[in-house]
Each structure stands twice: as C-alpha cells, then as structure tokens.
C-alpha cells in the first residue's frame, strides 16, 4: 500500500530562534525598568506605550536585517553590527514619533540618553555571553552529534563545508559512505566505507544523523536505503540537489501538505513587497522634493538648448515583462522607440552638448523618480532596457528575462559594480544580467539602502557613459 505523505511534511521552525527574539525584547524592557528604578521614577502607562513602540520598532528592523535568521550561524561581529543598526533605526522612529505627534517621550533627555546607550550594551553583552556558552559546550563535547553522509557527491562536499564553517552546529563528522567505485565521475569525495557499514553503525547507536545526498535519479536506491535505515533510531535527512536547476529566489511552500519548491520567483510578495513599495514611496518622495528645483532648471535648459520635447518617453519592459513608459530628460536630437533602437556610443552625433553632460552625470534620469511614485519602477532594481534590446538579448543570454521578476530600478547592483553605460559587447550585457539576478536572489531592504548609498558616491558618473 502506497503511503500518503500529504500533510506529513512541515517547514522547520526553530523555537530557539523565537526564544532568542523574546529574550531580546525582554532585555529592552528590563533595561528601561532598570533606568527608571535607578532614577527612582515610578512606572506609568506612558512608559508602557513607549516600551511597546520601541520593542515593535526594534523587532521590525531586526527582521529586515535578518538578525534572527539562523542567527547562531552569524559571526558575532555581524550580530553586533545588526543589533546596533536595528536599535539606531528604532531610535530614529521613536524620535520622529515624539517630534511629529502628540506622543511625548516619558523620559527626560538625560534618562533617554542613558536608556539609548544601555539597551545596545545589554543586548550585545547578552549575545556575547550566549555565544560563549554555546561554544564552550561544543568544545567540551556536549550537545554534539555524530553525522554521516550517504553519497560522496559534490553536494555532499558542500554540506561538509557547511559543517566545518558553522561550528555552532556541533557536528562530529564520521565520513562519506558510498557503494560506487571511487574512480567514477559522480564520486567527488574520499569514501570512508560502504553504505551498509553506516547502516550498521546506526543500528549500534554510533551515529545520530544521516544525510543522503544521492542524485534525484537514484530514486529506487534511495528508497532501499531508507527502508534499511527505518530499522535504526538515527535521524535521516534527504538533501535534494536542487542546484542542478537555475534557481532564482527559491523557497519552499505547501499546498495542502504537498511541498512545492519555487525555481523562478520574485521576492516581492506579502510583507516584503509592501516594505519595498513603502521604501520607494518614502525615499522617492523625499528625493523628488530635493531635486524639484534642479529638475525645473534642467527642463528649461533642455527646451532652450535644442528643439524638441523636454521629456523623452520610451517603451521598456517592467515587472513581469509588462510594457511600461519610462521618462528621461531628452539628451538626443532624436527620439527612437521603434523595433530598431541604437545604443548611445562614444562621440555619438545624436547626443546634444547638454545631453552629453546630463547622460554622463545621470541627471537625465531624474524624471524616473516620478515613474517610481507611479508604481512603474523602483528606486533599486535592474535597469530597464528598450523593448527592442530586450528582444535581442533574451535570445542570446540565458535567464535574461528573469530580470523582470522585479520592477526595474533607477540604480542597481550592476550599476555600482561597474556595469553602467554602453553594453557594446555580449560579455558586458551578460555581466550586467549576472549582477541583476544576484540582486534578486539576495534581496533585502538593507541591501537596497546600501546600493542607494554607494550609488551616491560611484553610481552617477563614469567614463563608460555616452
């Protein structure tokens, strides 16, 4: 009788991470209580509301920074950095709320400053103590587990590398076990013994965890191994080699208990999508206020310097490949938007004198902040290309259209990594696409902030822009 696995597979959720989050929130509250007690101030309802706002803000920014995402594997220096950033952002929110609303801080300046300094000190101290306790326990041989890997494969080697670098896991690796000839192409690691030897160790209680890293095509062999291991008390994990696929923002979800792996997906669904849009609206609106007068002066200069419209509008591909209209200040004497669009080149006669300056400094792209508020574009994302160029490159570069799993951006990872301006060779466009897909795979709100920061210093100009 065939077993029904639907409803049996659940996503792993570490309760230790949840406990860690709650303890950090407790530290924030206890620190406020300690400051009030030190100053002999009685707790009031205002303090409760202030504490709730500070905890909520710190939690939100910690989530954006992924402080609690497998935080035991984070280097201590990274933990400290994220704690300081999250708390600094939280304080910014608290100060803004206190300044622009009737919600007044229940702390005077001296007590507020003391609390602001004490919280990160207490949080960092707690994280340092926690990490040292865990590492000391590991070194003493406590809470360690003996682990064997079935399948001397490339994937098995990558798994072993994780065990070596993430010592918090407490893994005592006993070797690779495989029945295949060590000279076969599929065998990439040194074999410690046959699979039956590992099964025997498991039956004797000499191994705690077994990972199976055999290829997906070895389904019958895997079933046979699992049947043998069912006579042991070892925990067994199957590691599918999903990297044989070209993954883009991969994750696992469930449909009535059936596990579904995404191969090509966008990061901007649900909360992340709302956070991205909020970032675009807030930052975009603020930037538009700052650049409103320069934009007016540029518009006048474009109109006076050469005949034609002030704005150049061109069809480009947006989110999900939908056609959008992107705005720029006109920098050429022509307005190409047909099936054959020629990229600007060095000493291009179509570029006006003012246009050359605008293109070199990226000032021609300022109207795209209006596109951002319209929802057509994002501040950070892959640069949109003319429809004609998309149709050319989608047939030449593998995964090119995956750039459109997110909204196009005014700036992006490719631009701050040196791939800005003319893409006169296929290699240059492949390099741009590589960074665009890397951005989508690794997106985070904090990453967007960093890209905007680096754009200010090295993304607005360059010798490759014509």
N, C-alpha and C positions, 0 to 999 in steps of 0.2 A: 504493500500500500504506500503510495507516494505521500510524503508528509507535506503539510501546508505551512509554509514559513511566513505567510502574511500575518502581520500583527506581532510577530515574534522579534523582529529587528527594531531596535530602538537606537536613537542617536545618543552617543556617550555624553554625559553631562557630569563633570566633576563637581561633587558637592564641596570639596575642599576649596575650590576657587570661589564658590558662593560664600563659604565661611570667611575666606580671606577678605572679600568685599565688605561683609558685615562688620568684621573686626576693624577695618579701616574707617568705616563710618562711625563706629563706636569710639575710635581714637579721636576723631574730630569733635564729637560731643563731649567726651571726658575732658579734653583739653579746654574747651570753653567753660565747662563746670569748674575746672581747676583754677582758671584765671579769675573767675568770679569769686570763688572761695578765697583765693589769695588776697583779693582786693576787698573781701568782706562785703560782697554785693549779693543781695537776695535774688534768687531766680524768679523770673516773671514770664508772663505769656509772650512778651516781646522777644525774650531770649529764645523761647521755643520756636517761634516763627523764623527768627534769624537763623537758628541752627538747622531747621528743616530746609531752608533755602540754600544754605551753604553745603549741606550734605547732598542735596539734589544736584546742585551745580557741579560739585566735585565728582559725583557719580557719572554724570553725563560726559564730562570731559575725559574722565578715566576710560570710559567705554570707547570714545572716539580715538583715544591714544592706544587702545588695546592693552591697558595696563594689566588687566586680569585675564587676558587670553593666554592660557598656558604660562602664567607668569612665573612658575617655578623654573622654566627654561630660559627666562630672561637673565642676561648678565646683571649683576647688582647695579652696575653703573647705569644701565639702561632703565632699571626700575626707578632709581633715584631721579634721573632726568625726567621721566614721565610724571613722577609724583610732583616735582617742582613745577612743571609746566601746567599740569592739571589744576594744582592749587592756585597758581598765578592767574589762570583763566577764570577760576571760580571767584577769586577776589575781585577781578575786573567786573564780573557780573554783579557782585554784591555792591560794589561802589556805584556802578551805573544805576542800579535799582534804587539805592539810597539817594542818589542825586536827582533822578528824574521822576520820582514818585513820592507819595506821602509816607512811604515805608522808611522810617528813620532808624538808623542803627542804634541799638540799645547800649552800645559801648562808647565811651568817650575815646578820644584819639589815642591816649596812652594805652588803655586796655585793648583797643582794637589792634594796635601795632604789636603788642605783646602776644595776642592770640594769633595774628597773622604769621609771626615768626615761630611760635611754639608748635603750631599744627604740623608744618612740614618736618620740623626737627623730630617730633614724636613719631610721625609716620615713617620717616627714614630709619629711625632707631629701631622701630618695631620690625621693619623689613630686614634690617641687618641682623638682628637677633634671630629672627625666624630662619633666615638662610644659613646662619652659622650652626644653629641647632640641627637642621636637616643634614648639612654637610658633615657635621661631626658624627651623627648617627650612621651615615653611609660609611665613613671611614672606619667606624667600629664594627662594621659588618652587619649592622642591624637594618632591618627593613629592606634587604636586598633580595633579588630573585634570580635564580638560575634560568638562563634563556638559551634555547637552541633554535636554529633556523633550518627549515627543510627547503632545500633549493639553493645551490651555490651559484646564484644568478647575479646579474648586475644590480637588480632591485634589492636582493639580499645584502649586497655590499653597501648600498646606500643606507639601508636600515642599520647596519652595523656602525656606519659612520655617525649616525644619529646617536646611537648608544654611547659611543666614545666621547662625543662632544657634550651630550646632555647628561652629566654625571648625577644630576638630581634624580634621575630615574632609578638609580640603584641597581643597574643591570650587571649580572655576573655572566658574561657570555661564554658558553661552553663549546661553540663551534658550528660549522655548517655540515649538514648531513644530506647526502645525495647518493643515489644508486647509479648515476650515469658515469661514463668513463671521463676522467679528469681532462682528457685531451679534446673532448667535444667542444664545439664553438659556444654552446649555451652555457657551459661551465666557466664561470669567471672568478671563482674564489677557491681557496685551499679547502679541500674536503677533509673533515675530521673523522668521518665514518659513514656507514650506510644508514638508511632511514630506520631499519629495524633495530639498530643499536640505540637510536634516540628513543624509539618507542619503548625499548626495554628499560632505559633509564627512567622514563616517565612512569612506567609500571612500578618501578622500585622507589618512586618518590624522589628521584635525584634531579628532576627538572621541574620548574614551576610553570614556565610559559614556553609555548612553541609557536613560532611564526612560520607560515607556509608562503613561500614566495615563488612558487612554480608558475609557469605561464598559463594564461587562460585556456589555451588549447589542451592542457593536460587535465581536463575535467574528470575523466574516468580514474586517472591515477590519484587525483586529489580526494575523490570520494572514497577510494580504497584506503588511503592514509587516514582519513577522518574516521572511518569505521574502526580501524585499529586503535586509534587514539581515544575512542569512546570508552575503551576499557581502562582508562587511566584517569587520574584526578588533575592532570595538567590543564591549564587554560590554553586554548588554541585560538589563534587568530589567522585569518587568511588575508594576505596583502595583495590585492589585485594590481596588476601592472597597468594602471590607467595612463601612464606616461607614454604608452605606445600611441596614444591619441594626442592631437594638438589641442590641449586643454586651454580654455580661456575663462577665467574666473569660475573655476569648478567648485561645486559644492554638492552636498547630498541632501535630498528631501525625501518625503514619504507620501505615497498615495495609498491610503487605507493599509498602511503597514508595509507596502511594497517599496523597497529602496530605489530611488531614482537618482542617478548621477548626472549632473549637468556637464556638458562638454564645452559648449559655447554659450555664455550667459553674460548678462550685464550686472554690474554691482549696484545699480541704482534702482532697486526696488524697496518698498517699505520705508523703514526709518532712514536708511542710508540715502535713498532717493530724496526724501524730504529734507535731510540735512544738507545734501548737495545743492538743492534748489534754494534753501534758505541762505546758504553761503553765497550763491550767485546774486540773489536779490539784495542782500545787505551790503556786500562788498561792492557789487556793481553800482548800486545807487550812490554809495559814498564816493566812488571814483568818478561817477558822472558829475556829481556836484563839484568836485575838484577840477575837472577838466572842461567844464562848460564854457568858460571864457576862452581858453586856448582853442577849443573846437570852433567857437564863433569866429575867432581871428583866422584860423586855418581855412574855414569855409569862405571867408571874404577874400583871402589870398588866392585860393583856387579859382574863384569866379573871376577875379581881376587878371590873373596871370595868363589864362588861356581860355579859348572858347569851349563851351560845353557845360554839362551839368556839374554841380558841386559834388554830388554823391555818385559813385559807381556801384551799380547793383548787379550781382552775378548769381546765377543758379548754382547751388552746390548741394552735396548730399549731407543730410543731417542725421539725427537719431533714427535708427532702423532703416537707413538708406532713403528716407523721405527727402524730396527735393525742398530746399529752403532758399530764401533770397538773403544773401549776405551783403551788408553795406560797408563801403570803404570811401574815403575821400578819393576823388578821381586823381590819378597820378600819371595817366597817359593821355595821349591825344585821340585814342580810340577806345571803344567800349565793347570788347569781344565777349560774347556769351553764346556762341554757337556750338556746332559739333566739332570745330577745329579751333582750339584756343592755344596760342603760342605763349610759352612761359617767358617772362622778362629775362633778358640776358645782359651781360656786361656791355655798356655803351649802346643800349637799346635805343634806337631813334624814336620809338613811340613814347618813351618816358619824357615828360616835361622837366624843365630845370627845377621847378618847385617840387614836382613829383619825385625826382631823384632823392631830394632831401627827405621828403615825407616817408618814402619807402625805406631809406637807409636807417631812419630813426623809429620806424614803425608807427609814426604819427598818423599815417593814412588809415590805420586800423582802429582808431579811436571810436568811430561810429558803431563798431561791433558791440560796444557796451550797451547800446540800445537793443541790439539783437539779443543780448543776454537777458535783459529785462522782459523782452517779448517772449522768451522761452525757447527761441530757436537755437541759441548757442549757450555755452557755459564759459566761465572765465578760464577754466583749466580743462584741457582735453585735446584730442588730436586735431591738428589744423585742418580745416575743410579745404578740399581741392575742387577745382572746377569740374563740372559734370563730365566734360569731355576727357579730362585727365583721369578721372575715376574709371571710365570705360576702357581706357588704355591699360592702366596698371592692374586692374582686377584680373586680367587675363595673363599677367606676367609675374605677379608676386603672390606667392601662396599666403592665404589668410588676409589679403589686403582689405576686403570688405568687412572684416571683423572690427576694423577701426570704428565702424558705425554702430557698434553696440552701445556707445555712449554719445552724448551730444558733442559736436565739435567745439573746440575751445579757441580763445584768443591767444593763449600761450599753452605750452605743454612740455612734457618731459623731453621730447625730441628736440624742442627749440633750445632748452637750456643745456642740452647735451651736445650741441654743435651742429645739429641738423636743421638749420634755419636758412631760408633763402632758396636760391635756384637748385633744383634737383635735375641737373642736366645728364646724369647717368643713372642707370638702373640701380647700381650699388648704393647711390645716395638715397634713392627712394626706399630701397629695402632697409637701409639703416634707420630712416625715419619711421617706417612701419614697425620695425623691431621695437623701438622705444615706445611707440604708441600702444602696442599690445602689452608691453611690460607695464605701462601705466595702468591699463585696465585690470591686469592680473593682480596688481599690488595696490589698488586704490585705497586711500584713506583720506579723511578730511585734513589730517595733519600734513599729509603729503601734498595736498593742494596748497596749503599755506606756504610750505617750503618752496614749491615751484613758483608761486607768485613772488616770494621774497627774492629768489635767485634771478627771476626774470627782470626785476628792477635793476640788478647790477650787471647782468650779462645777456639778457634776452631781447633787449630793444634795439640793438645795433649789431653790426657785423660787416665784415668785408665780403661776405658771400651774397649780400642782399643787393639786388639791382632794380 
